[in-house]
Amino acid sequence: MSELKWVYEFSASFTEGHRGMKDLLGGKGANLAEMSALGLPVPPGFTLTTEASLDFFNNQGKMRPEVKDQILKSLQKVEKLTGKKFGDTDNPLLFSIRSGAKVSMPGMMDTVLNLGLNDETVLGLEKQTGNSWFAWDSYRRFVQMFANVVMGLNSSLFESTLEDLKEARNVEEDSLLEVDDLKRLIEFYKQIILENKGQIFPSDPWEQLWQSIASVFQSWNNDRAFKYRELNNFSHNWGTAVNIQSMVFGNRGNDSGTGVCFTRDPSTGERKFFGEFLLNAQGEDVVAGIRVPGPINDESKNERNKSFKTLKELMPEVYGQLEVFYKKLESHYRDMQDIEFTIERGQLFILQTRSGKRTASSAVKIAVDMVQEGIISKEEAIFKVSTDQIGQLLHPRLDPNTVKDIIGRGLPASPGAASGEIVFSSEDAISFKERGRSTILIRQETSPEDISGMIASEGILTARGGMTSHAAVVARGMGKPCVAGCSNIIIDSANKKLILSGKTYKEGDFLTIEGSEGLVMAGTVPTISAEVTEDFAVFMKWADTLKKLEVRTNADNPQDVQMALKLGAEGIGLCRTEHMFFDPERILAVREMIFAENSEKRNLALKKILPFQREDFSKIFKLMESRPVNIRLLDPPLHEFLPHSENEQKDLSIHLGVALEKIRDIQKNLEEFNPMLGHRGCRLAISFPEIYKMQVRAIIEAGIESKLLGFSPNIEIMVPLVSDYKELKKIKSEILKETEDIFEEKGEKISFQIGTMIELPRAAIMAREIAEEASFFSFGTNDLTQTTYGLSRDDSGRFLPDYLGQNVFKEDPFVSLDKEGVGFLVSHAVKEGRIAKPEIHLGICGEHGGDPKSIQFCHNIGLDYVSCSPFRVPIARLAAAQSSLQEKK
Amino acid sequence: MSELKWVYEFSASFTEGHRGMKDLLGGKGANLAEMSALGLPVPPGFTLTTEASLDFFNNQGKMRPEVKDQILKSLQKVEKLTGKKFGDTDNPLLFSIRSGAKVSMPGMMDTVLNLGLNDETVLGLEKQTGNSWFAWDSYRRFVQMFANVVMGLNSSLFESTLEDLKEARNVEEDSLLEVDDLKRLIEFYKQIILENKGQIFPSDPWEQLWQSIASVFQSWNNDRAFKYRELNNFSHNWGTAVNIQSMVFGNRGNDSGTGVCFTRDPSTGERKFFGEFLLNAQGEDVVAGIRVPGPINDESKNERNKSFKTLKELMPEVYGQLEVFYKKLESHYRDMQDIEFTIERGQLFILQTRSGKRTASSAVKIAVDMVQEGIISKEEAIFKVSTDQIGQLLHPRLDPNTVKDIIGRGLPASPGAASGEIVFSSEDAISFKERGRSTILIRQETSPEDISGMIASEGILTARGGMTSHAAVVARGMGKPCVAGCSNIIIDSANKKLILSGKTYKEGDFLTIEGSEGLVMAGTVPTISAEVTEDFAVFMKWADTLKKLEVRTNADNPQDVQMALKLGAEGIGLCRTEHMFFDPERILAVREMIFAENSEKRNLALKKILPFQREDFSKIFKLMESRPVNIRLLDPPLHEFLPHSENEQKDLSIHLGVALEKIRDIQKNLEEFNPMLGHRGCRLAISFPEIYKMQVRAIIEAGIESKLLGFSPNIEIMVPLVSDYKELKKIKSEILKETEDIFEEKGEKISFQIGTMIELPRAAIMAREIAEEASFFSFGTNDLTQTTYGLSRDDSGRFLPDYLGQNVFKEDPFVSLDKEGVGFLVSHAVKEGRIAKPEIHLGICGEHGGDPKSIQFCHNIGLDYVSCSPFRVPIARLAAAQSSLQEKK
């Protein structure tokens, strides 16, 4: 009968685990084992498995005798390896006790250091180190830590006693206390424990060990840890491992020290060994930042430390070992490493290694370099850069080294940072721009009328609206920073001022916004501009060869189209036709169309719009060459195009020869209670077939023109807001009739596809019938999210923060596709659509098309393409490649 | 080898079909067979099957020789039975050729009468009848009918020739033409046929027969018939049968005649044989209404005909036969019959029998009587009254005998008719009412603020909004007529006038509205008030014993509750709590709550509302005794409660001691782009938990109070607008906490249920998870329809008519539940909910809960109850019983 194994040992000479055993040994334990097995000088120790913790929980918080037995045996081996003895009064072995679950749960669970000290062993440590202060201070710290972590007393009880004593001694730093003071403190501490817990501090090291292990086990179930797991969807049944490792000390004199090094430069990605260290110090001293650390080598020197001696100079042998180890670690872990080391009396120990944090540009450089150095494959490189990092590379960001006066927070609606004078209307943004001044446009919420103002400004700040509000969507499309839904801002547009954090800012005052985090700052904060390198191009090309999803863009003007092509778009997934309507040259004709009393007058107005639309499409077809261009026929409710200012109404009244009063009446009549659910999309075409007819004519005539110029336009015509196949069937037959007429008139034909948006729950449900009429589906997941949740993206800004704050929603469903709810409908439609028409082409054109998690979902359910705003195209390309590789795993 | 059978004969002596063979013989053919088999004197003939028509279509419009053979044989049998001969110049046999599909398609297909006449056989008819004028006029009519129906010539060609001749002869009636004129006309007609078709009128009776049959077959595929089937979802593959029946003539002298009788009085339902007849006349003469028909018996006499001799007096023997036949037919068909008969020279023929049309009240009386007479079972009786008829019984209706000046049409939003002076505001409705005047309230669309005005008026007319708009829903709840979405009305509230059909109506002008059809009429149209009889009560009790679904009501005030109980409601399925907020006594406190800057002030305002709400619930609990009361916590967005008029804003400003300017600012800030998708329902409770807390306290305290008074309140608390189980989980725990507090305070407990509305697609999708937290689901299919379709019920009035008019939608999905789309989600939620919690209680509380088709769906998918407005409760009870019986069939 083989005994159950509860303990896994690690040391340079004998290691039982490896990094694949995270489930059993936890992340930390598995890594300690891996490094030990690699032959690195890791202080020896052993890991109590996660199963031991589960067994402990199942056993009313008791440890089995067999577990204790195995611990005892492994501990004796550590004694042999270190030549020290646990609880020995001459040469005591001390341990650190650390929790370690299968995933990192930073700060969630407990740690005990210097375990094994008591009134006797401290004398041994004193003797061993020849450093009384060090020994007694270690003991003092241990008592406090044990009392806090294991016995559950508040640290402040001990801190205040320490502070009192320092005050009495009139010193500011701990290190200036005498050894006797430390001894007195320890007595005070024990007294505090007795008074507050009615228990005596356990001086028996074994008792300390058992209690500490039990306490680390129990910390798995403390409130913080529990909530953290809830929040991250981690199972409560994983349990935690416990790592029991012999202590090493970097603070035993000038032949000791501690440091951190990186296998490459984390800020540039350059291939150079880079690090800092402190002599006679412990890890926390480096963190505390009181002493300036020295460079490990010349490459690591900077302005502050260039006169310091390097580790290479001070301890060439140790440095030499470190060089060997860092190379070993990088090639073993196949990534740039962040390594913690300690030198105790000239002996080097490696305490931890992990993938090093790096800037976005260095991530790309490192990934590309490592492929070229033969360390990793292209497939591995794809996972070395995150989609967030790609996003950062495309937008200017705040200089991290500047002090910021953050006066407000909103939604991170469009990434990048910008500063400018604040203006409160599009007109002002334009006139400031004309005078060469940079502005931030401030609006309650933008509307299509604000487009020109948004173009003229450097960034947009709104008080209302969510992540897919008009401002957010358009700003992302433009690649401009936007902070939306900054709900505690009070905007007084009439008087051109705003109040935020109790202060008033007037037109012309400077503000800075940062759209990746949603920050609003007073004044001008310096920014670092975006940089797109050669490495970036190489990296993105690899992504393209590895991805399966086609990546298209949402673009409706030549500038956006050019930008998107530059960023790697393979087609247009959504060309909205309504933005084209707002051009000042056209808007009067559009309004004339809306005010037309009958089909005849409507046709007259539409004739005026036709040449403009045709021209727009011509330009786009030429730029896109033979790449697909998906054009959505008119979608928004007509009243969006109406004149809202008195002046505009007057203009229209004159233009149409209709009384101002009547203009207002008609306009009033067009208002809707819920425009999102109103007379829009294909519903307009059911009521007024002339509109789509004109648009189809513009598209097809432009297509023929391009064809005659030698291009091969690849046109997809998309009918929006379909809820039933009959709508599509009717409109499709009207489109086909119109195109037949045009082909006859022109004596020239082109091919094109007709399909539909799936953006209403009913369309998704009825996808099988709809697919019979459609060559393609494009999932409009913005609207689909709105209707599936019954949640207006323009209004959700007011209460979604409450939902996210209280963890009722884990994520804003407009940012990342809700896989369970909205995703159910999308999957259903994919399945049903393919049943009716296996060759149907399927894509997504909502804002989710640029969100990596949503892209992975799209890949998994077998869509053909995603479409996103130009500046998210590279993100989507990378996410698509990662999804594809993930699937192969 | 048995030959295929294409022809089925019917006659008193030999009949091959029966009424169960509608698929093969068509409705008419099956009925002729049934009557013949019963031994009734039906003119003999035979039916060509629907399969023969399909075979004809499949065979390039040719009839197989076998078919012709079978026709020939059957025709010869008819010759034997009648003693006449087809094409005989002495005693010719004439036929009628009529189409007859499996379902009635009135006027859609063709009929040919008097077939078999030509220049020779007409002489035989002349001889046979001794009536030259009759014979030649029959011939003339046949030529015209054949030319029109079979040869496709326009009737007007013939009519104008006839008119010309009448003018030349200076006579006004056909009957004043001479026989020679008729002969001349026939020659003219043949000439017209030759000139227009290049074909000679076929004088061979067999040729006439084959062409007529072919023509009737082909009429199955004419445009009208095709469209009619599309509209009614009938299959194009059913085909039509053709009935070839010997002609009988009621116009062969004073021993001949024709008439219609009913087995009971169709307007009162009384058990008396009732009918009218004309001597020497054909069916069309009765229809034409030129001659006043006589009564068949004394019971059938009325003011106009009381001096006439009755059929009983004139032809006692025929009348005696008729009495035998009507009794036979009624007991055979188990329903009141509408019988057509013809008397040819003293011989009675029955031409048709069908279920007689009847008024709503007579339908109930007949059903109840027939059960009591032992003719039908209760189960059968349930199908003798339609749900529409039940609806009519509950509302006043227009006097059918009055001329109506219809000036507009809108949606039939709430049934009943009402007249009154028009007013344009709730205030005016109230002040008119105070002066004892009846009003019709005219609004663009009503809002909760209009409730008191709606109560004060007789009916409501709106320009906007659909079948489930506020006006429609509230009016139905009140049992008041409402015409909604009368979109061509132009309302000028400021000047208290409206324009409709080009005419202006000012405040105080009288209008009448009719809400079952959606009519607006000028002036006052007399109405007939609703009448609920003893028979009605008996009938409804039967329905209750046969139905499976529980029928509840949507009611939120004692008046509605009392009315609903009177109409048979078994519980409250939806008690909205927001209507209670609009009471003038309370609205200020509600507004104070909305304007509260923090939770403390909000609680203060809520404390003022609490006693009112508690009082409301107390009253309802007392009325409902132990019946279930489902209370929905606050649902609409808060801004619905805001003051809109300047005066109200000023009042609030004084009440709160806040500047008017600030009131407006806050109000502005609460506005939403799409309130339907905004900050409402449980979202309010996530942001402001205090509101539901107060409501729960009001409910539970009222419940405890009722319990102490000896009642057993059966309380269900419903959380609206849930999209995720976490919302419900959080709010449920808050409700439970609050109730625990109350139980402790009061020292008394009551039981209650907590559940949720399923009114968002996501809630339906996630029903399994949500069911874990819910004791019940109530399907809010109004909102679910809105979000599934992305269709605002308040705005759809503008374009739904286009959809219905173009047959893009078959029905308004707010009227009858969309089974495919919305129904998919409901079924999914039922299935998933029951997986998680088999005992979960399921109901529907949308307006569909009162729609018979939707109720059938609810029954079929296994809901436990439906809930509808009080005045639809009897309709729902009947529909539930019918659904239940339908299932058993």
Interface residues (C-beta under 8 A of the other chain):
Chain A: E445 I490 D665 E672 F673 N674 P675 M676 L677 G678 H679 R683 I686 S687 L721 S723 D724 K726 E727 K730 E759 L760 P761 R762 I765 M766 D783 Q786 T787 T788 Y789 G790 L791 S792 D794 D795 S796 R798 F799 D802 Y803 Q806 N807 V808 F809 D818 E820 G821 V822 F824 L825
Chain B: E445 I490 D665 E672 F673 N674 P675 M676 L677 G678 H679 R683 I686 S687 L721 S723 D724 K726 E727 K730 E759 L760 P761 R762 I765 M766 D783 Q786 T787 T788 Y789 G790 L791 S792 D794 D795 S796 R798 F799 D802 Y803 Q806 N807 V808 F809 D818 E820 G821 V822 F824 L825
